[in-house]
Each structure stands twice: as C-alpha cells, then as structure tokens.
Amino acid sequence: MSAAAEEIKRGRSVFGSKDQEDSIKPGDAPFDELQHGYRDDVSRYRKQLASSMLLNVVMGIALAGTAAAVVYLAAFRLPPTYVLEVDGDNNVRFAGEITAQQVLGDEYLPSQIMSFIENWRTVTPDNTMQKRIITRLYCMVPKRALTFAKMNDFFREPANDPFERNKNLSVSTRIRQISKLSGSTWQAEWYETTREHDGNIVEDRTPMKATMIIDRNKVGSDCMEGNPLGMYVMDVNWTKVR
C-alpha cells in the first residue's frame, strides 16, 4: 500500500495536517478572489451597457427631431420666391411672389385645351388606351365643376359610350382653332372623322365647336401626366357646326 493510501486510512489529509487545513481561510482561496473579480467585471460591463443604450436612445431621439425639423422647414417655412418684370423700356418692377400661373402664362393653355378635346372626343378600339384617355380627361375636370356632371351625362348615353362605340367604330379629331374670348373663357373648333374598323369613313371632317371656362389650380400627384399645367375646365358647352 502506498504512503498516500496509508495516510487516508489513518484519517489524515494527503495535503497536510489538520492544523494546516484549518489555517486556510475562505478569503485566502484563489477561487474566491476570481469570483469576486468576475462579479466586479460583470457589474462594470452592465453599467457600461446601460450607459451605451441610454446614449443610443438619446441620439436616436435627437436624430428623429432633427429630421422632423428639416421636413417641417422644407414643407412650410421655405422663403417665398419673388419675380421681377421688365417692360419694353427696360423698366424693372416688383411683381410679387412667383406662382405657377405667372411661370406658365396663357400662351401654354391652347395645347392643354387641345388635349382636353382629344381625350374627350377620341374613340379607339384599344380598351386600355381608351381607359387611359378617359382618366386623363377627368384629371382636367374637377368634381365641383359643372363639367363633371356634363361629362358624366354625356358618357352615360349609349351612343356616346366609347367602350360601346369602339366595338365597331373609331373617332379621331383634328384641332382647327383655339382662341381666347375673355379672361377665362376659351373657344375650340375642331373636325371629327368617324371610321369603321376596316377603314371605311362613316363621317368625314364633321365640324365641332365648344366654349369653355378655364381655371388654374394645383395638380394632384396622380394627374401630373394628364394635367401638367393645372388647367381645369369648369364649364363647357359644345355643338356641331352646321
């Protein structure tokens, strides 16, 4: 039997005497020191993590507030843009705050009136294009205007329903003249040609005339293509010229 086994059998510790064992205090053990050090490290880490999270929250709130302030200033607090006018004698005068109506004058309206006539009167066998044409038309017709009710009544008639007419016919337009009658009243004259799908002419160069009241206003985002100038037909009366 080994010496260690003999010591165990006699009840003695292989690591020393009983007095030596009792002399080791709990605070003197390396494990306790490591445990206390680990707890201190964890505590410091938690404090640092909490401080970092709080700093991130504060920075996030500050960033969101800055973004909101920038958006607000861009949308509502931009300084107005002013325009100066120069007459034929090179005299400069202050003309006030710039508006879309000043940037795009009446000289641009005839092209938009022409689009209104074409979108209203054209009939095409292509249903997708026909739907797009009608959509563009109503981009120039406010719901509060008399034109809105008149267009609805016009298209309710089976003889005027483009999705019924285009089953057998097509209608094309050719603008003859667009002129301004007064401050907001315009007159358009055009010809219409009606054909069957095989190309045979049913009505050739039918003269038409319409008088309309035009207004200018802002354009919705869904109508930028159909009404880029913000021109609205508030009322319209039309007739076939004899």
KEKE-3310 file (N, C-alpha, C; in steps of 0.2 Angstrom, whole numbers, plus 5000, padded with zeros to 4 digits):
npx = (5004:5002:5010:5002:4989:4990:4990:4977:4970:4973:4966:4971:4975:4980:4986:4991:4993:4980:4980:4986:4976:4966:4971:4970:4960:4943:4944:4956:4957:4961:4950:4939:4944:4945:4931:4926:4932:4927:4913:4914:4919:4908:4898:4903:4903:4889:4885:4892:4885:4872:4874:4878:4866:4857:4863:4862:4848:4845:4853:4846:4833:4836:4841:4829:4821:4829:4827:4813:4812:4819:4811:4799:4803:4807:4794:4785:4791:4799:4807:4798:4798:4801:4797:4803:4798:4801:4798:4795:4803:4814:4811:4811:4801:4793:4785:4779:4775:4781:4771:4763:4754:4760:4773:4769:4761:4746:4749:4752:4741:4732:4738:4735:4721:4718:4722:4712:4701:4704:4705:4692:4684:4690:4689:4695:4699:4707:4705:4713:4720:4709:4704:4714:4714:4702:4704:4714:4706:4697:4706:4707:4695:4686:4678:4669:4664:4653:4656:4660:4648:4642:4650:4648:4635:4635:4643:4635:4626:4621:4625:4636:4645:4661:4667:4657:4655:4668:4668:4664:4668:4679:4685:4693:4701:4704:4712:4706:4706:4710:4705:4705:4692:4688:4693:4693:4687:4687:4687:4686:4688:4686:4688:4680:4682:4675:4677:4675:4681:4687:4692:4683:4675:4664:4659:4665:4677:4668:4662:4665:4662:4666:4664:4672:4675:4689:4700:4714:4724:4731:4740:4736:4746:4743:4739:4749:4753:4742:4737:4747:4749:4740:4727:4710:4694:4680:4667:4658:4651:4645:4643:4638:4644:4634)
npy = (4994:5011:5026:5037:5031:5025:5036:5041:5030:5031:5043:5055:5070:5070:5082:5088:5092:5092:5104:5112:5112:5119:5131:5138:5150:5155:5167:5167:5158:5156:5154:5161:5174:5175:5174:5185:5195:5192:5195:5209:5213:5210:5218:5231:5230:5229:5241:5249:5245:5249:5263:5265:5260:5270:5282:5279:5279:5292:5299:5294:5299:5313:5313:5310:5321:5331:5327:5328:5342:5347:5342:5349:5363:5362:5360:5370:5381:5387:5401:5413:5414:5427:5438:5448:5460:5465:5479:5484:5496:5493:5495:5490:5481:5477:5461:5453:5438:5423:5412:5397:5401:5413:5408:5399:5405:5411:5408:5395:5387:5383:5371:5362:5363:5358:5345:5341:5341:5331:5320:5319:5317:5307:5290:5274:5258:5251:5246:5248:5259:5268:5268:5275:5287:5292:5293:5303:5314:5316:5321:5334:5339:5345:5339:5347:5355:5361:5354:5342:5335:5336:5329:5316:5314:5314:5303:5293:5291:5278:5280:5288:5281:5277:5264:5256:5261:5259:5246:5244:5256:5270:5286:5300:5316:5333:5347:5363:5377:5387:5399:5413:5420:5429:5434:5421:5413:5402:5396:5382:5375:5361:5346:5331:5314:5299:5282:5265:5249:5243:5253:5261:5276:5284:5296:5311:5324:5331:5346:5354:5363:5371:5380:5385:5387:5391:5387:5389:5379:5369:5354:5337:5323:5311:5315:5322:5318:5318:5331:5342:5356:5361:5365:5367:5363:5371:5373:5369:5370:5363:5361:5354:5361:5368)
npz = (5000:4996:5002:5003:5003:5015:5023:5021:5026:5039:5042:5040:5031:5014:5010:5020:5037:5050:5056:5047:5037:5043:5044:5032:5026:5021:5013:5008:4998:4981:4972:4977:4976:4962:4959:4965:4957:4945:4947:4949:4936:4928:4934:4931:4917:4914:4919:4909:4898:4900:4900:4887:4880:4884:4879:4865:4864:4867:4856:4845:4847:4846:4833:4826:4829:4823:4809:4808:4810:4799:4788:4791:4790:4776:4770:4775:4779:4769:4761:4752:4734:4724:4709:4696:4684:4668:4657:4640:4639:4647:4660:4677:4688:4704:4705:4714:4723:4716:4705:4699:4689:4684:4679:4669:4657:4648:4635:4635:4637:4626:4621:4631:4631:4619:4622:4631:4622:4613:4622:4626:4615:4607:4601:4602:4597:4606:4621:4633:4630:4628:4641:4648:4641:4645:4659:4659:4654:4665:4674:4671:4675:4688:4702:4708:4698:4684:4673:4676:4679:4667:4658:4664:4661:4647:4644:4649:4640:4628:4614:4615:4623:4624:4625:4620:4607:4602:4598:4585:4579:4576:4582:4577:4580:4574:4578:4574:4577:4592:4603:4614:4622:4632:4649:4656:4647:4634:4617:4606:4591:4580:4569:4567:4562:4558:4558:4552:4557:4547:4540:4532:4529:4539:4544:4538:4543:4552:4558:4573:4588:4604:4619:4633:4651:4659:4673:4684:4694:4708:4705:4707:4713:4706:4694:4686:4674:4666:4667:4667:4667:4677:4672:4672:4667:4670:4665:4651:4634:4620:4602:4586:4571:4559)
capx = (5000:5006:5010:4996:4984:4991:4988:4970:4967:4973:4961:4974:4974:4986:4988:4994:4990:4973:4981:4987:4970:4962:4975:4967:4954:4940:4946:4963:4957:4961:4943:4935:4946:4942:4924:4924:4934:4922:4907:4916:4919:4901:4895:4906:4900:4882:4884:4893:4880:4866:4875:4878:4860:4854:4866:4859:4841:4846:4855:4840:4828:4839:4841:4822:4819:4832:4824:4807:4813:4821:4805:4794:4806:4806:4787:4781:4795:4804:4806:4794:4802:4798:4799:4803:4796:4805:4794:4798:4808:4819:4809:4810:4796:4792:4778:4776:4778:4780:4766:4763:4751:4765:4778:4766:4755:4740:4751:4753:4734:4729:4740:4731:4714:4718:4722:4705:4696:4706:4704:4685:4681:4693:4687:4700:4697:4711:4702:4717:4721:4703:4703:4719:4712:4696:4707:4717:4701:4694:4711:4705:4688:4685:4671:4664:4663:4648:4659:4660:4641:4640:4654:4645:4629:4637:4646:4630:4622:4624:4628:4642:4649:4667:4668:4652:4657:4674:4667:4663:4670:4684:4684:4699:4700:4709:4710:4706:4707:4708:4706:4703:4687:4688:4698:4694:4683:4690:4683:4689:4685:4689:4685:4680:4682:4672:4678:4674:4687:4690:4695:4678:4673:4656:4658:4672:4678:4662:4665:4663:4664:4665:4666:4673:4678:4695:4703:4721:4725:4737:4739:4737:4751:4741:4737:4754:4754:4736:4736:4754:4748:4735:4721:4703:4688:4675:4661:4659:4646:4648:4638:4640:4643:4631)
capy = (5000:5017:5031:5041:5027:5024:5042:5041:5025:5034:5048:5061:5073:5069:5088:5091:5090:5095:5111:5116:5113:5124:5138:5141:5154:5156:5173:5166:5154:5159:5154:5167:5180:5175:5175:5192:5199:5191:5199:5216:5214:5209:5224:5236:5229:5231:5249:5252:5243:5253:5269:5265:5260:5277:5286:5277:5281:5300:5301:5292:5305:5319:5312:5310:5328:5335:5325:5331:5349:5348:5341:5355:5369:5362:5360:5375:5388:5389:5408:5413:5416:5433:5439:5455:5460:5471:5480:5486:5501:5491:5497:5484:5482:5471:5458:5449:5431:5419:5407:5393:5405:5418:5405:5397:5410:5409:5405:5387:5384:5380:5364:5359:5363:5353:5338:5340:5340:5324:5315:5319:5315:5301:5284:5270:5251:5249:5247:5250:5266:5271:5270:5280:5293:5295:5295:5310:5319:5318:5325:5341:5340:5345:5336:5353:5359:5359:5350:5335:5332:5336:5323:5310:5313:5313:5296:5288:5289:5273:5282:5291:5277:5275:5257:5253:5263:5256:5239:5245:5262:5274:5293:5304:5323:5337:5354:5369:5384:5388:5406:5416:5425:5434:5432:5414:5409:5400:5393:5377:5372:5355:5342:5324:5309:5293:5276:5258:5246:5241:5260:5265:5283:5285:5303:5314:5331:5334:5352:5354:5369:5371:5386:5383:5392:5388:5389:5386:5377:5364:5347:5331:5319:5306:5319:5326:5317:5320:5339:5345:5364:5363:5368:5364:5365:5372:5373:5368:5369:5361:5360:5353:5367:5367)
capz = (5000:4996:5008:5002:5005:5022:5027:5021:5030:5046:5043:5039:5024:5010:5008:5026:5044:5051:5058:5041:5033:5047:5044:5026:5027:5014:5009:5005:4992:4974:4968:4980:4973:4955:4959:4967:4952:4939:4949:4948:4929:4926:4936:4926:4910:4914:4919:4903:4893:4901:4898:4880:4877:4885:4874:4859:4864:4866:4850:4841:4848:4843:4825:4823:4830:4818:4803:4808:4809:4792:4784:4793:4787:4769:4768:4777:4780:4764:4760:4745:4728:4721:4702:4694:4677:4664:4652:4634:4640:4652:4667:4681:4693:4708:4703:4719:4724:4710:4705:4693:4683:4681:4676:4663:4655:4644:4629:4635:4638:4620:4620:4636:4629:4613:4625:4633:4617:4611:4627:4627:4609:4603:4602:4599:4598:4611:4628:4638:4629:4629:4648:4649:4638:4649:4665:4658:4653:4671:4678:4670:4676:4695:4704:4710:4692:4680:4668:4679:4678:4660:4656:4666:4657:4640:4643:4650:4634:4624:4608:4617:4627:4620:4626:4616:4601:4599:4596:4578:4576:4579:4580:4578:4580:4571:4580:4569:4580:4599:4604:4620:4621:4638:4654:4657:4643:4628:4612:4602:4585:4578:4565:4569:4557:4561:4553:4554:4559:4540:4537:4528:4533:4541:4544:4537:4544:4555:4561:4580:4592:4611:4623:4640:4656:4661:4679:4685:4701:4709:4702:4711:4711:4701:4687:4683:4667:4662:4668:4669:4668:4682:4669:4674:4663:4675:4662:4644:4630:4613:4597:4579:4567:4553)
cpx = (5004:5006:5004:4990:4984:4988:4980:4967:4967:4969:4965:4974:4981:4990:4992:4991:4983:4974:4982:4981:4966:4965:4973:4961:4950:4942:4953:4963:4957:4954:4939:4937:4944:4935:4922:4926:4929:4915:4908:4916:4912:4897:4897:4903:4893:4881:4886:4888:4874:4867:4875:4871:4856:4857:4863:4852:4841:4848:4849:4835:4830:4839:4834:4820:4822:4829:4817:4807:4815:4815:4800:4797:4805:4799:4784:4785:4800:4802:4802:4799:4798:4801:4799:4801:4800:4800:4798:4804:4813:4817:4808:4805:4795:4785:4776:4779:4776:4775:4766:4760:4756:4770:4775:4760:4750:4742:4752:4746:4732:4731:4736:4724:4713:4718:4715:4701:4698:4704:4696:4682:4684:4690:4692:4698:4702:4708:4706:4719:4715:4702:4708:4717:4706:4699:4710:4712:4699:4700:4710:4698:4687:4678:4666:4662:4657:4650:4659:4653:4639:4644:4651:4639:4630:4639:4641:4626:4625:4628:4635:4647:4655:4668:4663:4654:4663:4674:4667:4666:4676:4683:4691:4697:4706:4708:4711:4708:4706:4710:4703:4698:4686:4693:4699:4690:4687:4686:4688:4685:4689:4685:4685:4679:4680:4674:4676:4681:4691:4693:4689:4676:4666:4655:4665:4672:4671:4665:4661:4666:4662:4667:4666:4676:4684:4698:4710:4721:4730:4735:4740:4743:4749:4739:4742:4755:4748:4734:4742:4753:4743:4729:4715:4698:4682:4668:4662:4652:4648:4642:4642:4639:4640:4633)
cpy = (5006:5021:5035:5037:5026:5030:5043:5036:5028:5040:5055:5063:5072:5076:5092:5089:5094:5103:5115:5117:5119:5131:5141:5144:5155:5162:5172:5161:5158:5159:5160:5173:5181:5177:5182:5197:5198:5195:5207:5218:5214:5216:5230:5236:5231:5238:5252:5251:5248:5260:5270:5265:5267:5282:5285:5280:5289:5302:5299:5297:5311:5319:5313:5317:5332:5333:5329:5339:5351:5348:5347:5361:5368:5362:5366:5382:5390:5397:5408:5416:5422:5434:5446:5455:5466:5472:5482:5491:5500:5493:5491:5486:5476:5468:5454:5442:5427:5414:5403:5397:5410:5414:5402:5401:5407:5406:5398:5384:5381:5373:5360:5358:5358:5346:5336:5338:5332:5319:5314:5315:5309:5295:5279:5262:5248:5251:5250:5257:5270:5273:5275:5287:5296:5297:5302:5315:5321:5321:5332:5343:5340:5342:5341:5357:5357:5354:5343:5331:5331:5330:5317:5309:5311:5306:5291:5286:5284:5275:5286:5287:5275:5267:5253:5255:5260:5249:5239:5251:5265:5281:5296:5312:5327:5344:5359:5375:5384:5395:5408:5421:5431:5431:5425:5410:5408:5396:5388:5375:5366:5351:5335:5319:5302:5287:5270:5255:5244:5247:5264:5271:5283:5292:5307:5322:5334:5340:5353:5361:5369:5377:5383:5388:5388:5391:5386:5385:5372:5358:5342:5327:5313:5309:5323:5324:5319:5328:5342:5353:5366:5367:5364:5367:5365:5371:5372:5367:5368:5360:5358:5359:5365:5371)
cpz = (5000:5002:5008:5005:5012:5026:5027:5026:5038:5048:5043:5032:5020:5009:5014:5032:5045:5053:5052:5037:5037:5046:5037:5027:5021:5010:5006:4999:4986:4971:4971:4977:4966:4954:4960:4961:4946:4941:4947:4941:4926:4928:4932:4919:4909:4915:4912:4898:4894:4899:4890:4877:4878:4880:4867:4858:4863:4859:4845:4841:4845:4836:4823:4824:4824:4811:4802:4807:4802:4787:4785:4789:4779:4766:4769:4778:4775:4762:4753:4740:4725:4713:4701:4687:4674:4658:4646:4634:4645:4659:4671:4687:4697:4706:4708:4719:4718:4710:4699:4687:4680:4677:4669:4662:4650:4637:4629:4636:4632:4619:4625:4634:4623:4616:4628:4628:4614:4616:4628:4621:4605:4605:4598:4601:4604:4618:4633:4637:4630:4637:4650:4647:4643:4656:4664:4657:4660:4676:4676:4671:4684:4697:4706:4704:4688:4675:4670:4678:4671:4656:4658:4662:4650:4639:4645:4644:4630:4618:4609:4621:4623:4620:4622:4608:4598:4597:4588:4575:4579:4577:4582:4577:4577:4573:4574:4572:4588:4600:4611:4619:4626:4643:4655:4653:4636:4623:4608:4597:4582:4573:4568:4563:4560:4556:4556:4554:4552:4537:4533:4532:4533:4541:4543:4539:4547:4559:4568:4583:4599:4614:4630:4644:4659:4668:4680:4693:4702:4706:4707:4709:4706:4695:4684:4676:4663:4662:4670:4671:4674:4679:4670:4670:4668:4672:4654:4640:4623:4608:4590:4575:4560:4547)
residu = (MET:SER:ALA:ALA:ALA:GLU:GLU:ILE:LYS:ARG:GLY:ARG:SER:VAL:PHE:GLY:SER:LYS:ASP:GLN:GLU:ASP:SER:ILE:LYS:PRO:GLY:ASP:ALA:PRO:PHE:ASP:GLU:LEU:GLN:HIS:GLY:TYR:ARG:ASP:ASP:VAL:SER:ARG:TYR:ARG:LYS:GLN:LEU:ALA:SER:SER:MET:LEU:LEU:ASN:VAL:VAL:MET:GLY:ILE:ALA:LEU:ALA:GLY:THR:ALA:ALA:ALA:VAL:VAL:TYR:LEU:ALA:ALA:PHE:ARG:LEU:PRO:PRO:THR:TYR:VAL:LEU:GLU:VAL:ASP:GLY:ASP:ASN:ASN:VAL:ARG:PHE:ALA:GLY:GLU:ILE:THR:ALA:GLN:GLN:VAL:LEU:GLY:ASP:GLU:TYR:LEU:PRO:SER:GLN:ILE:MET:SER:PHE:ILE:GLU:ASN:TRP:ARG:THR:VAL:THR:PRO:ASP:ASN:THR:MET:GLN:LYS:ARG:ILE:ILE:THR:ARG:LEU:TYR:CYS:MET:VAL:PRO:LYS:ARG:ALA:LEU:THR:PHE:ALA:LYS:MET:ASN:ASP:PHE:PHE:ARG:GLU:PRO:ALA:ASN:ASP:PRO:PHE:GLU:ARG:ASN:LYS:ASN:LEU:SER:VAL:SER:THR:ARG:ILE:ARG:GLN:ILE:SER:LYS:LEU:SER:GLY:SER:THR:TRP:GLN:ALA:GLU:TRP:TYR:GLU:THR:THR:ARG:GLU:HIS:ASP:GLY:ASN:ILE:VAL:GLU:ASP:ARG:THR:PRO:MET:LYS:ALA:THR:MET:ILE:ILE:ASP:ARG:ASN:LYS:VAL:GLY:SER:ASP:CYS:MET:GLU:GLY:ASN:PRO:LEU:GLY:MET:TYR:VAL:MET:ASP:VAL:ASN:TRP:THR:LYS:VAL:ARG)
# end
